[in-house]
């Protein structure tokens, strides 16, 4: 066993493969499909659809053929930015590659989905598109994001043998004393409700009309934002740190023998993670549901995980004290 401060890094080859493979495949397929449709499509074609799925934006047929290239271009930029900010931390890299792959794939196939209902039309102004056409695009993006994870790989657990440093907060515990600490964090209810309604308000302001598609879009946007702002629950006990959050698929745990130290920190609305939610940044991975106090855990491999929780100073003290048991002071 070893104590290390060097963050495990994902290789550039594996990181780029995870971020770009699916978008490149999707782009190749989309370009091939679009290249076979020139005689079936009007010129210009509809490239934007307003309320009710009615075409309200147009572009030349020739330019649209290359629009799928935006998929891998976006994935490359996103993966590069995150890799630079996080120093290629493998845990942050997994999240970045999944988001880049999923979003890039969706952008690559979207032009084909928008043009498919226009085949056989003499005038693109008569084109319409149903909202459900975007569902396969979203599902394909999710599948591409999941496929990126095994290509990036996982971080190797590094057990810690040394006690947390002397400057880390502690709680006096007897050797046989057991303790369980629980806490949670959430936005104030009024703030969460206001933010959850924001997509609907914006949709109404932009469209100034109400229709089934608008209501569905606003509801889905409010649901997704509501999930992002859901409360996070934290448990500290003899097994380590456990977080419970709907966006991460339920329970996530960092075993006690992988924790080098724990600290209480302050997180601002403008922070090193770029906002709130499940994010990555120069300080590792963050599960942030509101500004304020947070618990930051440093693993044995040097990577960091931060979670917003009320009473973070108590959580850090308990975690350091539990981690110190059975370890050798150095």
C-alpha positions as CSV (number, residue, x, y, z in Angstrom):
1,X,0.0,0.0,0.0
2,X,1.1,3.5,-0.7
3,X,0.3,7.1,0.0
4,X,0.4,9.3,-3.1
5,X,-0.2,12.9,-3.8
6,X,0.0,12.6,-7.6
7,X,-3.5,12.6,-9.2
8,X,-4.0,9.7,-11.5
9,X,-4.2,11.0,-15.1
10,X,-6.0,9.6,-18.1
11,X,-3.9,9.2,-21.2
12,X,-4.6,11.6,-24.1
13,X,-5.2,8.7,-26.4
14,X,-7.9,7.1,-24.2
15,X,-9.4,10.4,-23.3
16,X,-9.8,11.5,-26.9
17,X,-11.0,8.1,-27.9
18,X,-13.8,8.2,-25.3
19,X,-14.8,11.7,-26.3
20,X,-14.5,11.5,-30.1
21,X,-15.1,7.9,-31.2
22,X,-18.9,8.0,-31.1
23,X,-19.3,11.5,-32.5
24,X,-17.0,10.7,-35.4
25,X,-18.9,7.5,-36.2
26,X,-22.2,9.4,-36.0
27,X,-20.9,12.2,-38.2
28,X,-19.7,9.8,-40.8
29,X,-23.1,8.1,-40.9
30,X,-25.0,11.4,-40.9
31,X,-22.9,12.9,-43.8
32,X,-23.3,9.7,-45.8
33,X,-27.1,9.8,-45.3
34,X,-27.3,13.5,-46.2
35,X,-25.1,13.1,-49.3
36,X,-27.7,10.6,-50.6
37,X,-30.7,13.0,-50.2
38,X,-29.9,16.0,-52.4
39,X,-32.5,15.2,-55.0
40,X,-35.1,14.6,-52.3
41,X,-34.8,17.9,-50.4
42,X,-35.9,21.4,-51.2
43,X,-33.4,24.2,-51.6
44,X,-33.2,26.1,-49.2
45,X,-34.0,23.6,-46.4
46,X,-35.6,24.4,-43.0
47,X,-33.0,24.5,-40.2
48,X,-35.1,25.9,-37.4
49,X,-38.6,25.1,-36.2
50,X,-40.7,27.4,-34.0
51,X,-43.8,26.7,-31.8
52,X,-45.9,23.9,-33.2
53,X,-42.9,22.5,-35.1
54,X,-43.4,24.9,-38.0
55,X,-40.3,25.9,-40.0
56,X,-39.2,29.4,-39.4
57,X,-35.5,29.4,-40.4
58,X,-33.8,28.3,-43.6
59,X,-30.3,27.7,-45.1
60,X,-28.8,26.6,-48.4
61,X,-28.8,22.8,-49.0
62,X,-25.1,22.6,-49.7
63,X,-24.1,24.1,-46.3
64,X,-26.2,21.8,-44.3
65,X,-24.3,18.8,-45.6
66,X,-21.4,19.7,-43.3
67,X,-23.3,20.6,-40.2
68,X,-22.8,17.1,-38.6
69,X,-19.1,18.1,-38.3
70,X,-20.2,20.4,-35.4
71,X,-20.6,17.2,-33.3
72,X,-16.9,16.0,-33.1
73,X,-15.7,19.7,-33.1
74,X,-17.8,20.4,-30.0
75,X,-16.6,17.1,-28.4
76,X,-13.0,18.0,-29.1
77,X,-13.2,21.5,-27.6
78,X,-15.1,20.4,-24.5
79,X,-12.7,17.5,-23.8
80,X,-9.7,19.7,-24.4
81,X,-11.0,22.5,-22.1
82,X,-11.8,20.0,-19.2
83,X,-8.5,18.2,-19.6
84,X,-6.6,21.5,-19.3
85,X,-8.6,22.6,-16.3
86,X,-8.5,19.3,-14.4
87,X,-4.9,18.3,-15.4
88,X,-6.4,15.1,-16.9
89,X,-7.7,13.8,-13.6
90,X,-9.1,10.4,-14.6
91,X,-12.2,10.8,-12.5
92,X,-13.0,14.2,-14.0
93,X,-12.0,12.8,-17.4
94,X,-14.6,10.1,-17.3
95,X,-17.3,12.7,-16.7
96,X,-15.9,15.0,-19.4
97,X,-15.6,12.3,-22.0
98,X,-19.1,11.0,-21.4
99,X,-20.6,14.5,-21.7
100,X,-18.5,15.3,-24.8
101,X,-19.3,12.0,-26.5
102,X,-23.0,12.2,-25.8
103,X,-23.5,15.9,-26.7
104,X,-21.2,15.6,-29.8
105,X,-23.1,12.5,-31.0
106,X,-26.5,14.2,-30.6
107,X,-25.2,17.3,-32.5
108,X,-23.9,15.1,-35.3
109,X,-27.2,13.3,-36.0
110,X,-29.5,16.3,-35.4
111,X,-29.2,17.7,-38.9
112,X,-30.3,14.4,-40.4
113,X,-33.3,14.3,-38.0
114,X,-34.3,17.9,-39.0
115,X,-34.0,17.2,-42.7
116,X,-35.7,13.8,-42.8
117,X,-39.3,15.1,-42.7
118,X,-38.5,17.5,-45.6
119,X,-37.8,14.8,-48.1
120,X,-40.2,15.1,-51.0
121,X,-41.3,18.6,-50.2
122,X,-41.1,21.3,-52.9
123,X,-41.0,24.2,-50.4
124,X,-39.3,23.9,-47.0
125,X,-41.8,26.4,-45.6
126,X,-44.3,23.6,-45.5
127,X,-42.1,21.4,-43.3
128,X,-43.0,20.6,-39.8
129,X,-41.4,18.4,-37.1
130,X,-42.8,16.7,-34.1
131,X,-41.2,17.1,-30.7
132,X,-40.9,13.3,-30.3
133,X,-38.4,13.2,-33.2
134,X,-35.8,14.5,-30.8
135,X,-36.3,11.6,-28.3
136,X,-34.1,9.2,-30.4
137,X,-31.4,11.9,-30.6
138,X,-31.4,12.3,-26.8
139,X,-31.3,8.5,-26.3
140,X,-28.5,8.1,-28.8
141,X,-26.5,10.8,-27.0
142,X,-27.0,9.0,-23.6
143,X,-25.9,5.7,-25.1
144,X,-22.8,7.4,-26.6
145,X,-22.0,8.9,-23.2
146,X,-22.2,5.6,-21.5
147,X,-20.0,4.0,-24.2
148,X,-17.3,6.5,-23.5
149,X,-16.7,5.5,-19.9
150,X,-15.0,2.1,-20.4
151,X,-12.7,3.7,-23.1
152,X,-11.4,6.2,-20.5
153,X,-11.0,3.6,-17.8
154,X,-11.3,3.8,-14.0
155,X,-9.0,5.3,-11.4
156,X,-7.1,2.7,-9.3
157,X,-7.9,2.9,-5.6
158,X,-5.0,3.9,-3.5
159,X,-5.3,2.9,0.2
160,X,-3.8,5.3,2.8
161,X,-1.7,4.1,5.6
162,X,-0.8,7.4,7.2
163,X,-3.1,9.3,9.6
164,X,-4.6,12.6,8.4
165,X,-2.2,15.5,8.8
166,X,-2.1,17.4,12.2
167,X,-3.8,20.5,10.7
168,X,-6.8,18.5,9.6
169,X,-9.9,19.0,11.9
170,X,-10.4,16.2,14.5
171,X,-12.9,14.9,16.9
172,X,-11.9,13.1,20.1
173,X,-13.1,9.5,19.8
174,X,-12.4,6.5,22.0
175,X,-11.0,3.5,20.2
176,X,-14.1,1.5,20.7
177,X,-16.6,4.4,20.1
178,X,-18.8,4.3,17.0
179,X,-20.2,7.3,15.4
180,X,-22.5,8.1,12.5
181,X,-22.8,11.6,11.1
182,X,-25.5,12.6,8.7
183,X,-26.3,15.9,6.9
184,X,-27.8,17.3,3.8
185,X,-27.9,20.4,1.6
186,X,-30.4,22.0,-0.7
187,X,-31.4,25.3,-2.1
188,X,-34.1,27.2,-0.3
189,X,-37.5,26.0,-1.5
190,X,-38.5,29.3,-3.0
191,X,-35.2,29.5,-5.0
192,X,-35.6,25.9,-6.2
193,X,-39.2,26.5,-7.3
194,X,-38.2,29.7,-9.1
195,X,-35.4,28.1,-11.0
196,X,-37.5,25.1,-11.9
197,X,-40.1,27.4,-13.4
198,X,-37.5,29.3,-15.3
199,X,-37.5,27.1,-18.5
200,X,-41.3,27.6,-18.8
201,X,-41.0,31.3,-18.4
202,X,-38.2,31.6,-20.9
203,X,-40.1,29.5,-23.4
204,X,-43.2,31.8,-23.1
205,X,-41.1,34.9,-23.4
206,X,-39.4,33.7,-26.6
207,X,-42.4,32.2,-28.3
208,X,-45.2,34.4,-26.9
209,X,-47.6,31.6,-27.8
210,X,-48.8,28.5,-25.9
211,X,-49.0,25.1,-27.5
212,X,-48.6,21.4,-26.6
213,X,-44.9,21.4,-27.8
214,X,-44.1,24.5,-25.7
215,X,-45.7,23.0,-22.6
216,X,-43.9,19.7,-23.0
217,X,-40.5,21.5,-23.6
218,X,-41.0,23.7,-20.6
219,X,-42.1,20.8,-18.4
220,X,-39.0,18.7,-19.5
221,X,-36.7,21.6,-18.9
222,X,-38.2,22.2,-15.4
223,X,-38.0,18.5,-14.6
224,X,-34.3,18.4,-15.6
225,X,-33.4,21.5,-13.7
226,X,-35.4,20.2,-10.7
227,X,-33.4,17.0,-10.7
228,X,-30.2,19.0,-10.9
229,X,-31.2,21.0,-7.9
230,X,-32.4,18.1,-5.8
231,X,-31.1,17.8,-2.2
232,X,-27.9,15.9,-1.5
233,X,-27.6,13.7,1.6
234,X,-24.3,12.8,3.2
235,X,-23.4,10.0,5.6
236,X,-20.1,9.6,7.4
237,X,-19.5,6.4,9.4
238,X,-16.9,3.7,9.9
239,X,-17.3,2.7,6.2
240,X,-16.3,6.1,4.9
241,X,-18.2,8.8,3.1
242,X,-21.5,8.2,1.4
243,X,-23.5,10.6,-0.8
244,X,-27.0,10.2,-2.0
245,X,-28.0,12.3,-5.0
246,X,-30.5,11.5,-7.7
247,X,-28.3,12.8,-10.6
248,X,-25.5,10.4,-9.8
249,X,-27.8,7.4,-9.7
250,X,-28.3,7.1,-6.0
251,X,-25.6,6.2,-3.5
252,X,-21.9,6.8,-4.1
253,X,-19.2,5.8,-1.5
254,X,-15.6,6.6,-0.8
255,X,-14.2,3.9,1.4
256,X,-12.5,5.0,4.6
257,X,-9.2,3.5,3.8
258,X,-8.9,5.6,0.6
259,X,-9.4,8.9,2.5
260,X,-6.2,10.9,3.2
261,X,-7.9,13.9,4.8
262,X,-11.1,15.8,5.0
263,X,-11.7,19.6,5.2
264,X,-14.5,22.1,5.4
265,X,-14.4,24.6,2.6
266,X,-16.6,27.4,1.2
267,X,-18.1,27.2,-2.2
268,X,-19.3,30.4,-4.0
269,X,-22.0,30.7,-6.7
270,X,-19.1,31.5,-9.0
271,X,-16.5,28.9,-8.3
272,X,-13.8,26.7,-9.7
273,X,-16.4,24.2,-10.9
274,X,-18.2,26.7,-13.1
275,X,-21.5,26.6,-11.2
276,X,-23.6,24.2,-9.3
277,X,-24.6,20.6,-10.1
278,X,-22.5,17.5,-10.6
279,X,-19.4,19.1,-12.0
280,X,-15.6,18.9,-12.6
281,X,-13.0,21.5,-12.2
282,X,-9.4,22.3,-11.1
283,X,-10.4,21.0,-7.6
284,X,-11.6,17.6,-8.9
285,X,-15.2,16.4,-8.9
286,X,-17.9,18.5,-7.1
287,X,-21.4,17.6,-6.1
288,X,-22.7,21.1,-5.5
289,X,-26.4,21.9,-4.9
290,X,-26.0,25.4,-3.5
291,X,-23.3,27.9,-2.5
292,X,-21.9,27.8,1.0
293,X,-20.1,25.3,3.3
294,X,-18.9,22.0,1.8
295,X,-17.0,18.9,2.7
296,X,-13.8,18.3,0.6
297,X,-12.2,14.8,0.7
298,X,-8.7,14.2,-0.6
299,X,-8.1,10.6,-1.7
300,X,-5.0,8.6,-1.3
301,X,-4.2,9.2,-5.0
302,X,-4.4,12.9,-4.5
303,X,-7.7,13.5,-6.3
304,X,-10.4,15.6,-4.5
305,X,-14.2,15.2,-4.1
306,X,-16.3,18.1,-2.8
307,X,-19.9,17.9,-1.7
308,X,-22.0,20.8,-0.3
309,X,-23.5,19.9,3.1
310,X,-24.6,21.8,6.2
311,X,-22.3,21.2,9.1
312,X,-19.3,20.4,6.9
313,X,-16.8,21.2,9.7
314,X,-18.4,18.5,11.9
315,X,-18.4,16.0,9.0
316,X,-14.7,16.7,8.3
317,X,-13.7,16.2,12.0
318,X,-15.6,12.9,12.3
319,X,-14.2,11.6,9.0
320,X,-10.6,12.5,9.9
321,X,-10.9,10.9,13.3
322,X,-12.4,7.7,11.9
323,X,-9.7,7.6,9.2
324,X,-6.9,7.9,11.8
325,X,-7.9,4.7,13.6
326,X,-5.5,1.9,13.0
327,X,-3.1,4.0,10.9
328,X,0.5,4.7,11.5
329,X,1.5,8.3,12.3
330,X,4.2,9.6,10.1
